[in-house]
């Protein structure tokens, strides 16, 4: 089991990362702004345009510390990874499954089942905890609609039909998402998903959370020896970590969407943490991004009992555990892939 250490988030756009002995050194205009022991890190996510030294990249690759580069907006750019921890036989089998439509569909339907299950759980949780502040009939109808789609997902053998069921459930889920936002509705509202660029505060947070979750899933898959670029639902595209996007589908409602709702409803994020560009795009400010990342790390340290394994672990371990279960299924050690079902 991979031990969850710390992830270093570099949020300033004008800093450069280098290596000094066994330490990561953060420099701004040639002056040292911070120093962190490399052996304490599980990953580094850099939102700076300045980049990192080849020596640091090599050290991270040697120690299997995932070094990821993103734009200041949070869009993933690239990762440096070391030698794979898996073996060639596992990846060969992954490619066979990915090339087989029935094999891909078999994995995809469990991932989509997990996404729908967790979306419904999020709706039911809001209905249970805030029944006096919402339209309970509307929430009950949405929950029942998604519930009725679940058995259809497990019986489906066509990828296109699976995507259709996923789309239908997403429409129902996002139709009540705005009702799950309970505070400061003038600044925090959801009138539909928009991205590239996000056009409101909630979509800006969702896009940023999805980028972070995709990065965590890609790191987890590489850690167990799988190729994060070859997926089952998301087909191959140059530069896209398709399997990471597959894996994060079941985790979106509980690890990203719910996280964003908590930040708003608990008044962690404020309207002043966002800025609108001339193009209409809405982005997190530097302070807003730092606040968001701090809360993200804290959330990953919270503990839960894994619904399939029955073991207590942190939320940050969930992508790694699911990647491990997926690898075991691909190897033939399990009859089916068990998705993460939030309880």
N, C-alpha and C positions, 0 to 999 in steps of 0.2 A: 504494500500500500504506500502510495506516495505521501510523504508528510507535507502538510501545508505550511509553508514558511511565509515570508512577506513578499509583497510586490511593491517595487519602487515606481511610483508614478512621477514623471518629470513633466510638470505642467507649464513651466515657463518656456516661451517661444525662442528665447535668445541665449539659451545655455548649451554647453557642449559637454559631452560625457567622455571621460578618459579613464585609464587604468593606472593606478599607482600601487605597485606591490599586489596586495590582495584586496584593494579597496577601489570602489567606484568613486571617482572624483567628479563633482559637478562644478563646471567653471562658467563664469560670466565675465566676458571681456578680460580674459586671462587671470582673473582673480577667483580663488576657490570659494565657492558658495555652499558646498556641502561635501560630506565624505561618508560612505557607507560600506561596511564589510561585505564583500561579494558572497562569502559563504553563508551569510544570513538571508540571502535573497533567493526566491523561487522564480522571479521574473522581473523584468524591467519594461515598462511601457513609457515610451518617450513621445511627447507631443511637441517637441522642438524641431524647428527646421534645420538647426545647426548640425545635428547628428551625433555620431560617436566615433571614437578612434578605432582603427583596425585591431589594435591590441586588446581593447575591451571586447570587441565582437568575438575575437578568437578565444578569449578567456571564458566568455559566456557560453560559447559553443562547446568548449572542452568540458565545462561543468554542467552542461544541460540546463543552463539558465536561459529561459526564453527571452530574447531581446526583441521587442516589437516597436515599430515606428508608426505613428499615426499623425494625421494633420491636427492642427489645433482644434478643429471642429470635432475630432474623434474618428475620422474616416481612416480605416486601416490601410497602411501602405505596404509594409514588408516585415518579415521576421527573419532572424538568424537563429538557426538551430544546429545542434551538433549531430553526431552519429545517432541513428535511430536506436531506441531501446528494444525494439521488437526484432523479429527476424524476417528474412525474405519470404518464408513460407506463409506467414500471416498476411503480408501485403499481396502476395500472389492470389491468395484466397479472396482477399478484399476485392481485387480487380475482377476476379471471376464473378463474384456476386454482383458487382456494379455493372458488368457487361450483360448480365442475365436479367431480362425484364421482370420475370416472375420472382427471382431472388431479390431484386431491388424492391419490388412491391411488397414483399413479405416483411422486410425491415421497415419500410416506409409506413406501412399501416400501423405498426406498433408505436412509432414515433408520433404519428398524427393522432392516434388514439390518446397518447399521453398529453398532447397539446390540448385536445378537446376536453379531456377529463380535468386537467388543471384549470382551464378557462372556466369550466362550470363550477369548480370548487371555489374559485375566486368570486364568482357571482354569488354563490350560496353563502360565502363568508360575509360579504357585504350585507346581504339580505338578513342574515342572522344577527350581525352586530349593530346594524343601523336601521332596523325595520321602521322606526318612526320618522326617518329622514329621507326615505326613498319611496318609490312607487312599487310596493311589494308585488302587486299583480304583474307588473312589467318584468320584474326580476324573476318571478316564478315561471312566467311564460318563456323567458330566455333560457332559464335552466332546463326546463322540460324539453325545449326544442333541441338543445345540444345533447341532452341525455338520449333522446330518440335517435340521434345520429351515431352514437357510439357503437351499437351492434352492427350498423351498416359498414362502418369503417373496418371492423374486424373481418367481415365477410367479403370485402372488396378485393378483386384481383387485377383491376386495371388502374394504372398510375393516374391516368387522366380523370377517372371517376373519383379516385382518392383526393386529388387536388380540388375537384368540384365540391366534395363533402367538406374539405378543409375550408374552402372559401365561403361556403354557406354558414359554417359555424363561426368563422371570423366575423362575418357580417352581423350575426346575432350578438356576438360578444362585444364588438366595438359599438354596437347600437346602445348598449347600456354603460359603456365605459365612462362617458361624461357624467352619468348619474352616480358613479363611484367616487367622483371628485366632490368633496363635501365642504371645502373652504375656499375663500377668495376666488369665486367663480368669475369675477371680472377679469382677472389675470390668468387664471388656470381653467381652461375649458378644452373640450375635445369634440370637434365637429367632423372628425374623420381623419384617417391616417394620411399624412403628407410628409414627404422627405425629399432630399436632394433638390432644394434645401427644405428643412422644416420651416413651417410658417407660423408657428405659435409656440408658446413656452412648453406645453406638455409634449408636443411632437419633438421638440428639441431635446428634451430629457429622454424620451423613448429611443430616439436615434442614438444618443450617446450611450445609453444603457445597453442597447443591442450590440453596439461596437465593442464594448467591454466584454460582454458575455461571449460574443463570437471569438474574441481573442483568447478568453479562458478556455473555451471548448477546443480551439485549434491547438493550444498548448497541451491540453489533456490528451488529445488524440495522438499527437506526436510522442508524448511521454509513454504511451502504452504500445507504441510501434505501428500505429495505423497511419495511413497517408491522408492528411487532413484535406487534400485537394481533390480527392476522388470520392464523390458522394453517391447516394442512392436516389434521393428525391431531387436535389439540386444537381443538375448535370454539369459536366466538365465545362469550365470556362477559364481561359488563361488568367492567372493571378487570383482566382477566387477559391477560398477554402470551403469547397462545397460540402464536405462531410461535417465540418464545424457548423455550417448553417443547418444541416440536417439535425445534428445533435441538439442544437440550441432551440429547435422548435418546441419540444416538450417542456423546456425550461423557461421560455419567454413569459408565460403568465405568472409564474411563481417567483422567478429570480429577477426579472426586469420590470414587467408591468406593475406587479404589486409593490415593488421597491419604489417606483416613481409615485404611485398613489400614496404611499406612506410619507414620502418627502413632502408632498403637498398637504396632505391632511394633518400632518403633525407640525406644519408650519416651519419645516426645515429650510425649504427653498422659498425665497421672496421674489416679488416682481423685479426688484433691482438687480437680481442675479442674472438677468437676461438683457440682451441688446439686439435691436433690430437693425439690419443692414439696409443700405439704400435699395438693394435688390428685393427686399421684403423678407429675406431669410432671417430667422431668429436663432441666435447663438447664445451659449452660456458665456458670461464674462469670465475673466481670469479667476476672480474670487468665487464666482458661482461654480466654476469647474472644480476648484479646490474643495469646496464644500461638498459637492456631489461625490467626488472621489473618496473623500474622507468617510462619508456615510456608506459608500459602496464597500470599502474595506471593512468597516465595522459590521456591516450586514454579513459579509462572508465569514466573520468570526462567530456569528450566532450559531447555536447548535440545534440539531433536530435528530430524530431517529429515522434512519433510512427506511422507507416503507417496504422495500423488498428484502434487504439484508437484515433489518431489525437491529442495526448497530447505530450507536450515537456518534455523530460526526458534525463538523462545521458545514455551513452552506457552501463555503469555498471548495470543499472536497467533492461536491455533487458532480460537477463535470468530469472529474477524474474517475469517480466510481462508475458513472454511466459509460464512459469511454472503455473502462476495463470490462464491464459487462458486455459491451458491444464486441470487443475483441474476443472474449470467450465464446460468444455466439458464432462469430465468423470462423473461429478455429474448430467449431463443432462440439465444444464442451457443454453447450446448452441447446435445448430444443428450439427456443425462441428468445428474442431479445426482450428483456423486461424493462419497459419504460419507467421513468420516474413519475409516480402517481402521488401527488401532494396530498397529505392527510393532516 
